[in-house]
Amino acid sequence: MLGTVSFTKTTRGNDFIDHLEKGKVIYTHCKTCHADFFPPRADCRGCLPSDREWREVLGAGKLVSYSQLQ
Ligand SMILES: [Zn+2]
C-alpha cells in the first residue's frame, strides 16, 4: 500500500488511499474560497464548514523520496 501512514491524519475516510491504490493522486478543492489542499484535508482552514470536492492531480510529477515499512 502507498502512503497510508503519513496521510491518515489528514483524511476523513479512505478516499485518498482508495484512489492511490487505483494509481490516482487526488487533492481537495474548496468550492467556497477555491483553496487547494494537498495532502487532502477534511475541512478548509479558511472557511469552516467548507464545501469541498475531490480532484485528481493531472500531469507528470517527480518522486522526491519514499519509505517502506516492513
Ligand atoms: Zn475554503
N, CA, C, O and the ligand as a Tripos MOL2 file, in Angstrom:
@<TRIPOS>MOLECULE
protein
  281   279    71     0     0
PROTEIN
NO_CHARGES

@<TRIPOS>ATOM
      1 N           0.8390   -1.2010    0.0000 N.3       1 MET1
      2 CA          0.0000    0.0000    0.0000 C.3       1 MET1
      3 C           0.8710    1.2480    0.0000 C.2       1 MET1
      4 O           2.0270    1.2110    0.4240 O.2       1 MET1
      5 N           0.3220    2.3220   -0.4660 N.am      2 LEU2
      6 CA          1.0660    3.5600   -0.6330 C.3       2 LEU2
      7 C           0.6340    4.6080    0.3770 C.2       2 LEU2
      8 O          -0.5600    4.8620    0.5330 O.2       2 LEU2
      9 N           1.5820    5.2130    1.0590 N.am      3 GLY3
     10 CA          1.3230    6.4250    1.8270 C.3       3 GLY3
     11 C           0.2980    6.3370    2.9260 C.2       3 GLY3
     12 O          -0.2370    7.3650    3.3420 O.2       3 GLY3
     13 N           0.0080    5.1710    3.4050 N.am      4 THR4
     14 CA         -1.0830    5.0700    4.3660 C.3       4 THR4
     15 C          -0.7490    5.7190    5.6950 C.2       4 THR4
     16 O          -1.6310    6.2870    6.3390 O.2       4 THR4
     17 N           0.4950    5.6480    6.1180 N.am      5 VAL5
     18 CA          0.8460    6.1380    7.4400 C.3       5 VAL5
     19 C           0.8040    7.6590    7.5050 C.2       5 VAL5
     20 O           0.2050    8.2290    8.4170 O.2       5 VAL5
     21 N           1.4420    8.3180    6.5350 N.am      6 SER6
     22 CA          1.5770    9.7590    6.6360 C.3       6 SER6
     23 C           0.3000   10.5090    6.2990 C.2       6 SER6
     24 O           0.1830   11.6840    6.6490 O.2       6 SER6
     25 N          -0.6550    9.8840    5.6380 N.am      7 PHE7
     26 CA         -1.8280   10.6220    5.2200 C.3       7 PHE7
     27 C          -3.0770   10.3290    6.0470 C.2       7 PHE7
     28 O          -4.1030   10.9850    5.8710 O.2       7 PHE7
     29 N          -2.9990    9.3750    6.9240 N.am      8 THR8
     30 CA         -4.2100    9.0030    7.6420 C.3       8 THR8
     31 C          -4.7160   10.1140    8.5470 C.2       8 THR8
     32 O          -5.9160   10.1870    8.8120 O.2       8 THR8
     33 N          -3.8390   10.9760    9.0230 N.am      9 LYS9
     34 CA         -4.2820   12.0410    9.9180 C.3       9 LYS9
     35 C          -5.0740   13.1270    9.1980 C.2       9 LYS9
     36 O          -5.9170   13.7900    9.8030 O.2       9 LYS9
     37 N          -4.8080   13.3070    7.9240 N.am     10 THR10
     38 CA         -5.4100   14.4280    7.2160 C.3      10 THR10
     39 C          -6.5920   14.0480    6.3590 C.2      10 THR10
     40 O          -7.2100   14.9110    5.7360 O.2      10 THR10
     41 N          -6.9130   12.7750    6.3190 N.am     11 THR11
     42 CA         -8.0570   12.3760    5.5130 C.3      11 THR11
     43 C          -9.1730   11.8770    6.4070 C.2      11 THR11
     44 O          -8.9290   11.3320    7.4830 O.2      11 THR11
     45 N         -10.3720   12.0650    5.9600 N.am     12 ARG12
     46 CA        -11.5260   11.5340    6.6650 C.3      12 ARG12
     47 C         -12.1270   10.4830    5.7580 C.2      12 ARG12
     48 O         -12.5810   10.7940    4.6570 O.2      12 ARG12
     49 N         -12.1330    9.2430    6.2120 N.am     13 GLY13
     50 CA        -12.4840    8.1650    5.3120 C.3      13 GLY13
     51 C         -11.2540    7.7360    4.5510 C.2      13 GLY13
     52 O         -10.1480    8.1970    4.8340 O.2      13 GLY13
     53 N         -11.4380    6.8650    3.5970 N.am     14 ASN14
     54 CA        -10.2890    6.3060    2.8910 C.3      14 ASN14
     55 C         -10.2520    6.7090    1.4270 C.2      14 ASN14
     56 O          -9.6660    6.0060    0.6040 O.2      14 ASN14
     57 N         -10.8730    7.8350    1.0960 N.am     15 ASP15
     58 CA        -10.9220    8.2410   -0.3080 C.3      15 ASP15
     59 C          -9.5420    8.3630   -0.9160 C.2      15 ASP15
     60 O          -9.2930    7.8810   -2.0210 O.2      15 ASP15
     61 N          -8.6310    9.0210   -0.1790 N.am     16 PHE16
     62 CA         -7.2970    9.2560   -0.7180 C.3      16 PHE16
     63 C          -6.5590    7.9520   -0.9740 C.2      16 PHE16
     64 O          -5.9470    7.7640   -2.0260 O.2      16 PHE16
     65 N          -6.6240    7.0490    0.0100 N.am     17 ILE17
     66 CA         -5.9470    5.7590   -0.1220 C.3      17 ILE17
     67 C          -6.5850    4.9240   -1.2240 C.2      17 ILE17
     68 O          -5.8880    4.2560   -1.9870 O.2      17 ILE17
     69 N          -7.9080    4.9640   -1.3050 N.am     18 ASP18
     70 CA         -8.5950    4.2010   -2.3430 C.3      18 ASP18
     71 C          -8.1350    4.6240   -3.7290 C.2      18 ASP18
     72 O          -7.9240    3.7850   -4.6040 O.2      18 ASP18
     73 N          -7.9790    5.9330   -3.9260 N.am     19 HIS19
     74 CA         -7.5490    6.4210   -5.2340 C.3      19 HIS19
     75 C          -6.0760    6.0870   -5.4970 C.2      19 HIS19
     76 O          -5.7020    5.7750   -6.6280 O.2      19 HIS19
     77 N          -5.2400    6.1520   -4.4500 N.am     20 LEU20
     78 CA         -3.8320    5.7890   -4.6260 C.3      20 LEU20
     79 C          -3.7020    4.3600   -5.1270 C.2      20 LEU20
     80 O          -2.8860    4.0680   -6.0000 O.2      20 LEU20
     81 N          -4.5110    3.4800   -4.5690 N.am     21 GLU21
     82 CA         -4.4340    2.0790   -4.9540 C.3      21 GLU21
     83 C          -4.8950    1.8590   -6.3900 C.2      21 GLU21
     84 O          -4.6070    0.8210   -6.9870 O.2      21 GLU21
     85 N          -5.6110    2.8390   -6.9450 N.am     22 LYS22
     86 CA         -6.0170    2.7730   -8.3510 C.3      22 LYS22
     87 C          -5.0370    3.5360   -9.2330 C.2      22 LYS22
     88 O          -5.2490    3.6510  -10.4400 O.2      22 LYS22
     89 N          -3.9560    4.0630   -8.6340 N.am     23 GLY23
     90 CA         -2.9540    4.7810   -9.4020 C.3      23 GLY23
     91 C          -3.2600    6.2420   -9.6000 C.2      23 GLY23
     92 O          -2.6530    6.8860  -10.4560 O.2      23 GLY23
     93 N          -4.2020    6.7960   -8.8210 N.am     24 LYS24
     94 CA         -4.5620    8.1970   -8.9710 C.3      24 LYS24
     95 C          -4.1930    8.9820   -7.7120 C.2      24 LYS24
     96 O          -4.3840    8.5060   -6.5930 O.2      24 LYS24
     97 N          -3.6650   10.1820   -7.9110 N.am     25 VAL25
     98 CA         -3.3590   11.0750   -6.7950 C.3      25 VAL25
     99 C          -4.4140   12.1670   -6.7860 C.2      25 VAL25
    100 O          -4.6240   12.8400   -7.7950 O.2      25 VAL25
    101 N          -5.0790   12.3470   -5.6490 N.am     26 ILE26
    102 CA         -6.1520   13.3350   -5.5980 C.3      26 ILE26
    103 C          -5.9010   14.3280   -4.4790 C.2      26 ILE26
    104 O          -5.1550   14.0480   -3.5410 O.2      26 ILE26
    105 N          -6.5260   15.4850   -4.5830 N.am     27 TYR27
    106 CA         -6.4450   16.5220   -3.5550 C.3      27 TYR27
    107 C          -7.8440   17.0860   -3.3390 C.2      27 TYR27
    108 O          -8.7730   16.7790   -4.0850 O.2      27 TYR27
    109 N          -7.9770   17.9110   -2.3140 N.am     28 THR28
    110 CA         -9.2760   18.5060   -2.0760 C.3      28 THR28
    111 C          -9.2700   19.9620   -2.5110 C.2      28 THR28
    112 O          -8.2740   20.6720   -2.3710 O.2      28 THR28
    113 N         -10.4150   20.3860   -3.0440 N.am     29 HIS29
    114 CA        -10.5950   21.7600   -3.5050 C.3      29 HIS29
    115 C         -11.8030   22.3310   -2.7970 C.2      29 HIS29
    116 O         -12.8710   21.7190   -2.7940 O.2      29 HIS29
    117 N         -11.6430   23.5100   -2.1930 N.am     30 CYS30
    118 CA        -12.7540   24.1630   -1.5030 C.3      30 CYS30
    119 C         -13.5510   24.9770   -2.5140 C.2      30 CYS30
    120 O         -13.0170   25.8680   -3.1750 O.2      30 CYS30
    121 N         -14.8470   24.6550   -2.6230 N.am     31 LYS31
    122 CA        -15.6820   25.3580   -3.6050 C.3      31 LYS31
    123 C         -16.0110   26.7770   -3.1570 C.2      31 LYS31
    124 O         -16.4050   27.6080   -3.9750 O.2      31 LYS31
    125 N         -15.8540   27.0600   -1.8690 N.am     32 THR32
    126 CA        -16.2080   28.3740   -1.3510 C.3      32 THR32
    127 C         -15.1090   29.4020   -1.5910 C.2      32 THR32
    128 O         -15.3680   30.4760   -2.1330 O.2      32 THR32
    129 N         -13.8760   29.0730   -1.1870 N.am     33 CYS33
    130 CA        -12.7900   30.0560   -1.3260 C.3      33 CYS33
    131 C         -11.7550   29.6170   -2.3630 C.2      33 CYS33
    132 O         -10.7440   30.2920   -2.5570 O.2      33 CYS33
    133 N         -12.0060   28.4930   -3.0240 N.am     34 HIS34
    134 CA        -11.1580   27.9950   -4.1220 C.3      34 HIS34
    135 C          -9.7400   27.6470   -3.6830 C.2      34 HIS34
    136 O          -8.8110   27.6990   -4.4890 O.2      34 HIS34
    137 N          -9.5700   27.2970   -2.4250 N.am     35 ALA35
    138 CA         -8.2620   26.8540   -1.9440 C.3      35 ALA35
    139 C          -8.0720   25.3830   -2.2820 C.2      35 ALA35
    140 O          -9.0270   24.6050   -2.2720 O.2      35 ALA35
    141 N          -6.8280   25.0050   -2.5830 N.am     36 ASP36
    142 CA         -6.4960   23.6090   -2.8460 C.3      36 ASP36
    143 C          -5.6510   23.0700   -1.7050 C.2      36 ASP36
    144 O          -4.8070   23.7830   -1.1600 O.2      36 ASP36
    145 N          -5.8730   21.8200   -1.3440 N.am     37 PHE37
    146 CA         -5.1360   21.2230   -0.2350 C.3      37 PHE37
    147 C          -4.5240   19.8980   -0.6310 C.2      37 PHE37
    148 O          -5.2190   18.9750   -1.0580 O.2      37 PHE37
    149 N          -3.2100   19.8160   -0.4820 N.am     38 PHE38
    150 CA         -2.5080   18.5510   -0.6510 C.3      38 PHE38
    151 C          -1.4140   18.4850    0.3980 C.2      38 PHE38
    152 O          -0.5770   19.3860    0.4460 O.2      38 PHE38
    153 N          -1.3820   17.4660    1.2360 N.am     39 PRO39
    154 CA         -2.3190   16.3520    1.2760 C.3      39 PRO39
    155 C          -3.7520   16.8190    1.5070 C.2      39 PRO39
    156 O          -3.9690   17.8770    2.1000 O.2      39 PRO39
    157 N          -4.7250   16.0500    1.0500 N.am     40 PRO40
    158 CA         -6.1230   16.4470    1.1970 C.3      40 PRO40
    159 C          -6.5380   16.6290    2.6500 C.2      40 PRO40
    160 O          -6.0940   15.8940    3.5310 O.2      40 PRO40
    161 N          -7.3950   17.6200    2.8900 N.am     41 ARG41
    162 CA         -7.8820   17.8930    4.2350 C.3      41 ARG41
    163 C          -9.3910   17.6790    4.2710 C.2      41 ARG41
    164 O         -10.0890   17.8770    3.2770 O.2      41 ARG41
    165 N          -9.8700   17.2710    5.4330 N.am     42 ALA42
    166 CA        -11.3010   17.0670    5.5830 C.3      42 ALA42
    167 C         -12.0370   18.3960    5.5890 C.2      42 ALA42
    168 O         -13.1870   18.4710    5.1550 O.2      42 ALA42
    169 N         -11.3820   19.4520    6.0800 N.am     43 ASP43
    170 CA        -12.0260   20.7560    6.1840 C.3      43 ASP43
    171 C         -11.0910   21.8360    5.6580 C.2      43 ASP43
    172 O          -9.8700   21.7110    5.7530 O.2      43 ASP43
    173 N         -11.6660   22.8870    5.1080 N.am     44 CYS44
    174 CA        -10.8800   24.0370    4.6720 C.3      44 CYS44
    175 C         -10.5190   24.8680    5.8940 C.2      44 CYS44
    176 O         -11.3790   25.1630    6.7240 O.2      44 CYS44
    177 N          -9.2450   25.2480    6.0070 N.am     45 ARG45
    178 CA         -8.8340   26.0210    7.1800 C.3      45 ARG45
    179 C          -9.2970   27.4730    7.0940 C.2      45 ARG45
    180 O          -9.2250   28.2070    8.0800 O.2      45 ARG45
    181 N          -9.7660   27.8870    5.9340 N.am     46 GLY46
    182 CA        -10.1650   29.2750    5.7690 C.3      46 GLY46
    183 C         -11.6280   29.5390    6.0410 C.2      46 GLY46
    184 O         -11.9710   30.6300    6.4990 O.2      46 GLY46
    185 N         -12.5060   28.5850    5.7790 N.am     47 CYS47
    186 CA        -13.9400   28.8750    5.8490 C.3      47 CYS47
    187 C         -14.7390   27.6740    6.3220 C.2      47 CYS47
    188 O         -15.6010   27.1770    5.5970 O.2      47 CYS47
    189 N         -14.4660   27.2080    7.5130 N.am     48 LEU48
    190 CA        -15.2440   26.1030    8.0750 C.3      48 LEU48
    191 C         -16.6910   26.5110    8.2940 C.2      48 LEU48
    192 O         -16.9200   27.6630    8.6640 O.2      48 LEU48
    193 N         -17.6700   25.6660    8.0970 N.am     49 PRO49
    194 CA        -17.5440   24.3890    7.4090 C.3      49 PRO49
    195 C         -17.4680   24.6150    5.8990 C.2      49 PRO49
    196 O         -18.1240   25.5030    5.3560 O.2      49 PRO49
    197 N         -16.6830   23.8230    5.2580 N.am     50 SER50
    198 CA        -16.4080   24.0680    3.8450 C.3      50 SER50
    199 C         -17.2060   23.1450    2.9510 C.2      50 SER50
    200 O         -17.6640   22.0830    3.3730 O.2      50 SER50
    201 N         -17.3610   23.5570    1.7410 N.am     51 ASP51
    202 CA        -17.9710   22.7390    0.7010 C.3      51 ASP51
    203 C         -16.8410   22.3180   -0.2220 C.2      51 ASP51
    204 O         -16.4210   23.0750   -1.0980 O.2      51 ASP51
    205 N         -16.3540   21.0980   -0.0130 N.am     52 ARG52
    206 CA        -15.1530   20.6780   -0.7120 C.3      52 ARG52
    207 C         -15.4650   19.6150   -1.7420 C.2      52 ARG52
    208 O         -16.5350   19.0070   -1.7160 O.2      52 ARG52
    209 N         -14.5410   19.3940   -2.6390 N.am     53 GLU53
    210 CA        -14.6680   18.3110   -3.5920 C.3      53 GLU53
    211 C         -13.2930   17.7190   -3.8260 C.2      53 GLU53
    212 O         -12.2710   18.3730   -3.6150 O.2      53 GLU53
    213 N         -13.2860   16.4550   -4.2720 N.am     54 TRP54
    214 CA        -12.0380   15.7780   -4.5950 C.3      54 TRP54
    215 C         -11.7000   16.0430   -6.0440 C.2      54 TRP54
    216 O         -12.5740   16.0160   -6.9110 O.2      54 TRP54
    217 N         -10.4270   16.2990   -6.3050 N.am     55 ARG55
    218 CA         -9.9750   16.4770   -7.6770 C.3      55 ARG55
    219 C          -8.7310   15.6310   -7.8920 C.2      55 ARG55
    220 O          -7.9500   15.4060   -6.9670 O.2      55 ARG55
    221 N          -8.5570   15.1640   -9.1250 N.am     56 GLU56
    222 CA         -7.3970   14.3440   -9.4480 C.3      56 GLU56
    223 C          -6.2370   15.2190   -9.8870 C.2      56 GLU56
    224 O          -6.4230   16.1620  -10.6550 O.2      56 GLU56
    225 N          -5.0400   14.9120   -9.4020 N.am     57 VAL57
    226 CA         -3.8330   15.6020   -9.8280 C.3      57 VAL57
    227 C          -3.4630   15.0870  -11.2150 C.2      57 VAL57
    228 O          -3.3140   13.8830  -11.4220 O.2      57 VAL57
    229 N          -3.3170   16.0050  -12.1520 N.am     58 LEU58
    230 CA         -3.0140   15.6300  -13.5290 C.3      58 LEU58
    231 C          -1.5880   16.0130  -13.8830 C.2      58 LEU58
    232 O          -0.9900   16.8800  -13.2460 O.2      58 LEU58
    233 N          -1.0490   15.3560  -14.9070 N.am     59 GLY59
    234 CA          0.2850   15.6860  -15.3820 C.3      59 GLY59
    235 C           1.3500   14.8500  -14.7040 C.2      59 GLY59
    236 O           1.0490   14.0000  -13.8650 O.2      59 GLY59
    237 N           2.5930   15.0960  -15.0710 N.am     60 ALA60
    238 CA          3.7180   14.3320  -14.5560 C.3      60 ALA60
    239 C           4.2460   14.9350  -13.2700 C.2      60 ALA60
    240 O           4.1110   16.1330  -13.0250 O.2      60 ALA60
    241 N           4.8440   14.0940  -12.4600 N.am     61 GLY61
    242 CA          5.4400   14.5510  -11.2200 C.3      61 GLY61
    243 C           6.7730   13.8690  -10.9910 C.2      61 GLY61
    244 O           7.1620   12.9680  -11.7350 O.2      61 GLY61
    245 N           7.4680   14.3070   -9.9530 N.am     62 LYS62
    246 CA          8.7570   13.7200   -9.6220 C.3      62 LYS62
    247 C           8.6920   13.2010   -8.1920 C.2      62 LYS62
    248 O           8.3440   13.9370   -7.2690 O.2      62 LYS62
    249 N           9.0300   11.9310   -8.0170 N.am     63 LEU63
    250 CA          9.0480   11.3400   -6.6890 C.3      63 LEU63
    251 C          10.3010   11.7910   -5.9500 C.2      63 LEU63
    252 O          11.4180   11.5050   -6.3820 O.2      63 LEU63
    253 N          10.1190   12.4860   -4.8520 N.am     64 VAL64
    254 CA         11.2610   13.0350   -4.1120 C.3      64 VAL64
    255 C          11.8550   12.0040   -3.1630 C.2      64 VAL64
    256 O          13.0730   11.8380   -3.1120 O.2      64 VAL64
    257 N          11.0160   11.3180   -2.4200 N.am     65 SER65
    258 CA         11.5090   10.2860   -1.5300 C.3      65 SER65
    259 C          10.3690    9.3480   -1.1500 C.2      65 SER65
    260 O           9.1960    9.6740   -1.3300 O.2      65 SER65
    261 N          10.7160    8.2210   -0.6420 N.am     66 TYR66
    262 CA          9.7060    7.3150   -0.1390 C.3      66 TYR66
    263 C          10.3250    6.4100    0.9100 C.2      66 TYR66
    264 O          11.5480    6.2920    0.9840 O.2      66 TYR66
    265 N           9.5100    5.7800    1.7070 N.am     67 SER67
    266 CA          9.9860    4.8090    2.6620 C.3      67 SER67
    267 C           9.0600    3.6040    2.6490 C.2      67 SER67
    268 O           7.9020    3.6970    2.2420 O.2      67 SER67
    269 N           9.5740    2.5010    3.0900 N.am     68 GLN68
    270 CA          8.7820    1.2770    3.0860 C.3      68 GLN68
    271 C           8.8390    0.6510    4.4690 C.2      68 GLN68
    272 O           9.9170    0.4370    5.0220 O.2      68 GLN68
    273 N           7.6770    0.3630    5.0160 N.am     69 LEU69
    274 CA          7.5940   -0.2770    6.3270 C.3      69 LEU69
    275 C           7.5440   -1.7760    6.1440 C.2      69 LEU69
    276 O           6.8730   -2.2800    5.2430 O.2      69 LEU69
    277 N           8.2510   -2.4840    6.9950 N.am     70 GLN70
    278 CA          8.2630   -3.9390    6.8600 C.3      70 GLN70
    279 C           7.8060   -4.5980    8.1370 C.2      70 GLN70
    280 O           7.7510   -5.8260    8.2120 O.2      70 GLN70
    281 ZN        -12.4500   27.4390    1.8800 Zn       71 ZN71
@<TRIPOS>BOND
     1     1     2 1
     2     2     3 1
     3     3     4 2
     4     3     5 am
     5     5     6 1
     6     6     7 1
     7     7     8 2
     8     7     9 am
     9     9    10 1
    10    10    11 1
    11    11    12 2
    12    11    13 am
    13    13    14 1
    14    14    15 1
    15    15    16 2
    16    15    17 am
    17    17    18 1
    18    18    19 1
    19    19    20 2
    20    19    21 am
    21    21    22 1
    22    22    23 1
    23    23    24 2
    24    23    25 am
    25    25    26 1
    26    26    27 1
    27    27    28 2
    28    27    29 am
    29    29    30 1
    30    30    31 1
    31    31    32 2
    32    31    33 am
    33    33    34 1
    34    34    35 1
    35    35    36 2
    36    35    37 am
    37    37    38 1
    38    38    39 1
    39    39    40 2
    40    39    41 am
    41    41    42 1
    42    42    43 1
    43    43    44 2
    44    43    45 am
    45    45    46 1
    46    46    47 1
    47    47    48 2
    48    47    49 am
    49    49    50 1
    50    50    51 1
    51    51    52 2
    52    51    53 am
    53    53    54 1
    54    54    55 1
    55    55    56 2
    56    55    57 am
    57    57    58 1
    58    58    59 1
    59    59    60 2
    60    59    61 am
    61    61    62 1
    62    62    63 1
    63    63    64 2
    64    63    65 am
    65    65    66 1
    66    66    67 1
    67    67    68 2
    68    67    69 am
    69    69    70 1
    70    70    71 1
    71    71    72 2
    72    71    73 am
    73    73    74 1
    74    74    75 1
    75    75    76 2
    76    75    77 am
    77    77    78 1
    78    78    79 1
    79    79    80 2
    80    79    81 am
    81    81    82 1
    82    82    83 1
    83    83    84 2
    84    83    85 am
    85    85    86 1
    86    86    87 1
    87    87    88 2
    88    87    89 am
    89    89    90 1
    90    90    91 1
    91    91    92 2
    92    91    93 am
    93    93    94 1
    94    94    95 1
    95    95    96 2
    96    95    97 am
    97    97    98 1
    98    98    99 1
    99    99   100 2
   100    99   101 am
   101   101   102 1
   102   102   103 1
   103   103   104 2
   104   103   105 am
   105   105   106 1
   106   106   107 1
   107   107   108 2
   108   107   109 am
   109   109   110 1
   110   110   111 1
   111   111   112 2
   112   111   113 am
   113   113   114 1
   114   114   115 1
   115   115   116 2
   116   115   117 am
   117   117   118 1
   118   118   119 1
   119   119   120 2
   120   119   121 am
   121   121   122 1
   122   122   123 1
   123   123   124 2
   124   123   125 am
   125   125   126 1
   126   126   127 1
   127   127   128 2
   128   127   129 am
   129   129   130 1
   130   130   131 1
   131   131   132 2
   132   131   133 am
   133   133   134 1
   134   134   135 1
   135   135   136 2
   136   135   137 am
   137   137   138 1
   138   138   139 1
   139   139   140 2
   140   139   141 am
   141   141   142 1
   142   142   143 1
   143   143   144 2
   144   143   145 am
   145   145   146 1
   146   146   147 1
   147   147   148 2
   148   147   149 am
   149   149   150 1
   150   150   151 1
   151   151   152 2
   152   151   153 am
   153   153   154 1
   154   154   155 1
   155   155   156 2
   156   155   157 am
   157   157   158 1
   158   158   159 1
   159   159   160 2
   160   159   161 am
   161   161   162 1
   162   162   163 1
   163   163   164 2
   164   163   165 am
   165   165   166 1
   166   166   167 1
   167   167   168 2
   168   167   169 am
   169   169   170 1
   170   170   171 1
   171   171   172 2
   172   171   173 am
   173   173   174 1
   174   174   175 1
   175   175   176 2
   176   175   177 am
   177   177   178 1
   178   178   179 1
   179   179   180 2
   180   179   181 am
   181   181   182 1
   182   182   183 1
   183   183   184 2
   184   183   185 am
   185   185   186 1
   186   186   187 1
   187   187   188 2
   188   187   189 am
   189   189   190 1
   190   190   191 1
   191   191   192 2
   192   191   193 am
   193   193   194 1
   194   194   195 1
   195   195   196 2
   196   195   197 am
   197   197   198 1
   198   198   199 1
   199   199   200 2
   200   199   201 am
   201   201   202 1
   202   202   203 1
   203   203   204 2
   204   203   205 am
   205   205   206 1
   206   206   207 1
   207   207   208 2
   208   207   209 am
   209   209   210 1
   210   210   211 1
   211   211   212 2
   212   211   213 am
   213   213   214 1
   214   214   215 1
   215   215   216 2
   216   215   217 am
   217   217   218 1
   218   218   219 1
   219   219   220 2
   220   219   221 am
   221   221   222 1
   222   222   223 1
   223   223   224 2
   224   223   225 am
   225   225   226 1
   226   226   227 1
   227   227   228 2
   228   227   229 am
   229   229   230 1
   230   230   231 1
   231   231   232 2
   232   231   233 am
   233   233   234 1
   234   234   235 1
   235   235   236 2
   236   235   237 am
   237   237   238 1
   238   238   239 1
   239   239   240 2
   240   239   241 am
   241   241   242 1
   242   242   243 1
   243   243   244 2
   244   243   245 am
   245   245   246 1
   246   246   247 1
   247   247   248 2
   248   247   249 am
   249   249   250 1
   250   250   251 1
   251   251   252 2
   252   251   253 am
   253   253   254 1
   254   254   255 1
   255   255   256 2
   256   255   257 am
   257   257   258 1
   258   258   259 1
   259   259   260 2
   260   259   261 am
   261   261   262 1
   262   262   263 1
   263   263   264 2
   264   263   265 am
   265   265   266 1
   266   266   267 1
   267   267   268 2
   268   267   269 am
   269   269   270 1
   270   270   271 1
   271   271   272 2
   272   271   273 am
   273   273   274 1
   274   274   275 1
   275   275   276 2
   276   275   277 am
   277   277   278 1
   278   278   279 1
   279   279   280 2
@<TRIPOS>SUBSTRUCTURE
     1 MET1         2 RESIDUE 1 A MET
     2 LEU2         6 RESIDUE 1 A LEU
     3 GLY3        10 RESIDUE 1 A GLY
     4 THR4        14 RESIDUE 1 A THR
     5 VAL5        18 RESIDUE 1 A VAL
     6 SER6        22 RESIDUE 1 A SER
     7 PHE7        26 RESIDUE 1 A PHE
     8 THR8        30 RESIDUE 1 A THR
     9 LYS9        34 RESIDUE 1 A LYS
    10 THR10       38 RESIDUE 1 A THR
    11 THR11       42 RESIDUE 1 A THR
    12 ARG12       46 RESIDUE 1 A ARG
    13 GLY13       50 RESIDUE 1 A GLY
    14 ASN14       54 RESIDUE 1 A ASN
    15 ASP15       58 RESIDUE 1 A ASP
    16 PHE16       62 RESIDUE 1 A PHE
    17 ILE17       66 RESIDUE 1 A ILE
    18 ASP18       70 RESIDUE 1 A ASP
    19 HIS19       74 RESIDUE 1 A HIS
    20 LEU20       78 RESIDUE 1 A LEU
    21 GLU21       82 RESIDUE 1 A GLU
    22 LYS22       86 RESIDUE 1 A LYS
    23 GLY23       90 RESIDUE 1 A GLY
    24 LYS24       94 RESIDUE 1 A LYS
    25 VAL25       98 RESIDUE 1 A VAL
    26 ILE26      102 RESIDUE 1 A ILE
    27 TYR27      106 RESIDUE 1 A TYR
    28 THR28      110 RESIDUE 1 A THR
    29 HIS29      114 RESIDUE 1 A HIS
    30 CYS30      118 RESIDUE 1 A CYS
    31 LYS31      122 RESIDUE 1 A LYS
    32 THR32      126 RESIDUE 1 A THR
    33 CYS33      130 RESIDUE 1 A CYS
    34 HIS34      134 RESIDUE 1 A HIS
    35 ALA35      138 RESIDUE 1 A ALA
    36 ASP36      142 RESIDUE 1 A ASP
    37 PHE37      146 RESIDUE 1 A PHE
    38 PHE38      150 RESIDUE 1 A PHE
    39 PRO39      154 RESIDUE 1 A PRO
    40 PRO40      158 RESIDUE 1 A PRO
    41 ARG41      162 RESIDUE 1 A ARG
    42 ALA42      166 RESIDUE 1 A ALA
    43 ASP43      170 RESIDUE 1 A ASP
    44 CYS44      174 RESIDUE 1 A CYS
    45 ARG45      178 RESIDUE 1 A ARG
    46 GLY46      182 RESIDUE 1 A GLY
    47 CYS47      186 RESIDUE 1 A CYS
    48 LEU48      190 RESIDUE 1 A LEU
    49 PRO49      194 RESIDUE 1 A PRO
    50 SER50      198 RESIDUE 1 A SER
    51 ASP51      202 RESIDUE 1 A ASP
    52 ARG52      206 RESIDUE 1 A ARG
    53 GLU53      210 RESIDUE 1 A GLU
    54 TRP54      214 RESIDUE 1 A TRP
    55 ARG55      218 RESIDUE 1 A ARG
    56 GLU56      222 RESIDUE 1 A GLU
    57 VAL57      226 RESIDUE 1 A VAL
    58 LEU58      230 RESIDUE 1 A LEU
    59 GLY59      234 RESIDUE 1 A GLY
    60 ALA60      238 RESIDUE 1 A ALA
    61 GLY61      242 RESIDUE 1 A GLY
    62 LYS62      246 RESIDUE 1 A LYS
    63 LEU63      250 RESIDUE 1 A LEU
    64 VAL64      254 RESIDUE 1 A VAL
    65 SER65      258 RESIDUE 1 A SER
    66 TYR66      262 RESIDUE 1 A TYR
    67 SER67      266 RESIDUE 1 A SER
    68 GLN68      270 RESIDUE 1 A GLN
    69 LEU69      274 RESIDUE 1 A LEU
    70 GLN70      278 RESIDUE 1 A GLN
    71 ZN71       281 GROUP 0 **** ****
